[in-house]
Amino acid sequence: MPEVMRAVEISQPGGPEVLRLCERPVPQPAYGEILVRLDYAGVNRPDALQRAGLYAPPPTASDLPGLEGAGVVVALGDGVTEWAVGDSVCALLPGGGYAEYVTCPAKHALPVPAGMDMKQAACLPETYFTVWSNVFMRGRLKAGERFLVHGGSSGIGTTAIQLASAFGARVFTTAGSDAKCEVCRELGAEVALNYREADFVEVVRSAGGANLILDMVGGDYIPRNIKALADEGRLVQIAFLQGPKVELNFAQIMMRRLTVTGSTLRPQSDLAKARIADQMREKVWPLLDAGTVAPVMDSEFALEDAAAAHARIEDGGHIGKIALRVR
Ligand SMILES: NC(=O)c1ccc[n+]([C@@H]2O[C@H](COP(=O)([O-])OP(=O)(O)OC[C@H]3O[C@@H](n4cnc5c(N)ncnc54)[C@H](OP(=O)(O)O)[C@@H]3O)[C@@H](O)[C@H]2O)c1
């Protein structure tokens, strides 16, 4: 085992250019943790927020960016019974994924699905943990319900469309171009609206209203989401790309028995994340093994080109996931 590894660090808060190749000590797995030699890491918008100084890592996490990856288990901490050295895993990471080696709780790793390559597997955990916990656990989506997800072509959106469709929901989505909407329909969306041309409130209300909305946009979407919900509908907020502050008439929430909720994954306890992993192993991994759902891949960059990967996710032209090739 080498003592040092290549990694990408955030040299100071700023634009993509502040990402810098560096050498760091190879981390050691603590009790209950595994050490993974990564083949690929996934790139997520929260990485760009962290780089810009807008999303601090939890105090116990690595300062290196990177919330997910896939590779081979090369060492076990005390108390680990779930994995053996040599197993191929994909893992939700507390941070530190832009590196050749990373540690994480053993219970936050899942097997690389049958027939899936490491690049796709690296791009599973962050969006799948987020979508499963917010759409199915928190949002309680059921077969036959009308589900609206904004940002349909994003990493989160492409995952939510596929999983909601696979579990029998009727999926409505919004995206910023006709080409993005076409991809969303191919993934299973019944209706995909180019939000630059159509008003989602009218379309969703005319279909009976959404039973559940997953939103990352915020801003003026918040009152419009409230209007688009059916009676007893649920709104789950996972980000605020257009800002978190609006004026809202809360009487609607009372009169139509709505639920407004939301969550962020990263600060949740190890136990909470392990529970999400357990549920997904049972309910979602069979779909991945069978190829019923799979990550939509946009592009691949070498680890040393992480700045270009961040520029790609921030310019908004991508569809699906961006991967960093670590080895
Ligand atoms: N709460 C959590 O635990 C959690 C976990 C992971 C990610 N997230 C959040 O979920 C969102 C999606 O993450 P991701 O990694 O899938 O990112 P991503 O692929 O970059 O997705 C962002 C999407 O939002 C759309 N969008 C709509 N309005 C926008 C605006 N005003 N500014 C920028 N983009 C806008 C973009 O495309 P179009 O505008 O062209 O449609 C794009 O598809 C991010 O905001 C991320 O921070 C939250």
PDBQT file of the ligand as one rigid body, heavy atoms in Angstrom, charges set to zero:
ROOT
HETATM    1  N1  LIG A 401     -30.559  17.733  -0.642  1.00  0.00    +0.000 N 
HETATM    2  C1  LIG A 401     -29.678  16.835  -0.980  1.00  0.00    +0.000 C 
HETATM    3  O1  LIG A 401     -29.360  15.918  -0.227  1.00  0.00    +0.000 OA
HETATM    4  C2  LIG A 401     -29.023  16.910  -2.328  1.00  0.00    +0.000 A 
HETATM    5  C3  LIG A 401     -28.159  15.874  -2.753  1.00  0.00    +0.000 A 
HETATM    6  C4  LIG A 401     -27.603  15.948  -4.031  1.00  0.00    +0.000 A 
HETATM    7  C5  LIG A 401     -27.917  17.043  -4.863  1.00  0.00    +0.000 A 
HETATM    8  N2  LIG A 401     -28.722  18.032  -4.383  1.00  0.00    +0.000 N 
HETATM    9  C6  LIG A 401     -29.059  19.189  -5.225  1.00  0.00    +0.000 C 
HETATM   10  O2  LIG A 401     -29.851  18.729  -6.295  1.00  0.00    +0.000 OA
HETATM   11  C7  LIG A 401     -29.596  19.551  -7.440  1.00  0.00    +0.000 C 
HETATM   12  C8  LIG A 401     -29.252  18.653  -8.605  1.00  0.00    +0.000 C 
HETATM   13  O3  LIG A 401     -27.982  18.061  -8.362  1.00  0.00    +0.000 OA
HETATM   14  P1  LIG A 401     -27.175  17.407  -9.554  1.00  0.00    +0.000 P 
HETATM   15  O4  LIG A 401     -25.887  16.954  -9.040  1.00  0.00    +0.000 OA
HETATM   16  O5  LIG A 401     -28.085  16.455 -10.234  1.00  0.00    +0.000 OA
HETATM   17  O6  LIG A 401     -26.892  18.714 -10.442  1.00  0.00    +0.000 OA
HETATM   18  P2  LIG A 401     -27.062  19.078 -11.945  1.00  0.00    +0.000 P 
HETATM   19  O7  LIG A 401     -26.956  17.846 -12.786  1.00  0.00    +0.000 OA
HETATM   20  O8  LIG A 401     -26.157  20.210 -12.236  1.00  0.00    +0.000 OA
HETATM   21  O9  LIG A 401     -28.558  19.641 -11.999  1.00  0.00    +0.000 OA
HETATM   22  C9  LIG A 401     -29.010  20.949 -11.873  1.00  0.00    +0.000 C 
HETATM   23  C10 LIG A 401     -30.221  21.053 -12.807  1.00  0.00    +0.000 C 
HETATM   24  O10 LIG A 401     -31.088  22.092 -12.463  1.00  0.00    +0.000 OA
HETATM   25  C11 LIG A 401     -31.577  22.689 -13.657  1.00  0.00    +0.000 C 
HETATM   26  N3  LIG A 401     -31.864  24.081 -13.276  1.00  0.00    +0.000 N 
HETATM   27  C12 LIG A 401     -33.085  24.605 -13.161  1.00  0.00    +0.000 A 
HETATM   28  N4  LIG A 401     -33.018  25.875 -12.747  1.00  0.00    +0.000 NA
HETATM   29  C13 LIG A 401     -31.720  26.167 -12.580  1.00  0.00    +0.000 A 
HETATM   30  C14 LIG A 401     -31.030  27.329 -12.148  1.00  0.00    +0.000 A 
HETATM   31  N5  LIG A 401     -31.659  28.453 -11.818  1.00  0.00    +0.000 N 
HETATM   32  N6  LIG A 401     -29.684  27.262 -12.054  1.00  0.00    +0.000 NA
HETATM   33  C15 LIG A 401     -29.021  26.125 -12.395  1.00  0.00    +0.000 A 
HETATM   34  N7  LIG A 401     -29.646  25.000 -12.820  1.00  0.00    +0.000 NA
HETATM   35  C16 LIG A 401     -30.990  25.015 -12.909  1.00  0.00    +0.000 A 
HETATM   36  C17 LIG A 401     -30.465  22.499 -14.694  1.00  0.00    +0.000 C 
HETATM   37  O11 LIG A 401     -30.851  22.278 -16.024  1.00  0.00    +0.000 OA
HETATM   38  P3  LIG A 401     -31.962  23.098 -16.875  1.00  0.00    +0.000 P 
HETATM   39  O12 LIG A 401     -32.153  24.415 -16.215  1.00  0.00    +0.000 OA
HETATM   40  O13 LIG A 401     -31.435  23.257 -18.265  1.00  0.00    +0.000 OA
HETATM   41  O14 LIG A 401     -33.157  22.226 -16.838  1.00  0.00    +0.000 OA
HETATM   42  C18 LIG A 401     -29.830  21.189 -14.240  1.00  0.00    +0.000 C 
HETATM   43  O15 LIG A 401     -30.398  20.074 -14.900  1.00  0.00    +0.000 OA
HETATM   44  C19 LIG A 401     -28.470  20.504  -7.081  1.00  0.00    +0.000 C 
HETATM   45  O16 LIG A 401     -29.041  21.741  -6.749  1.00  0.00    +0.000 OA
HETATM   46  C20 LIG A 401     -27.837  19.851  -5.868  1.00  0.00    +0.000 C 
HETATM   47  O17 LIG A 401     -27.234  20.790  -5.019  1.00  0.00    +0.000 OA
HETATM   48  C21 LIG A 401     -29.278  17.976  -3.158  1.00  0.00    +0.000 A 
ENDROOT
TORSDOF 0
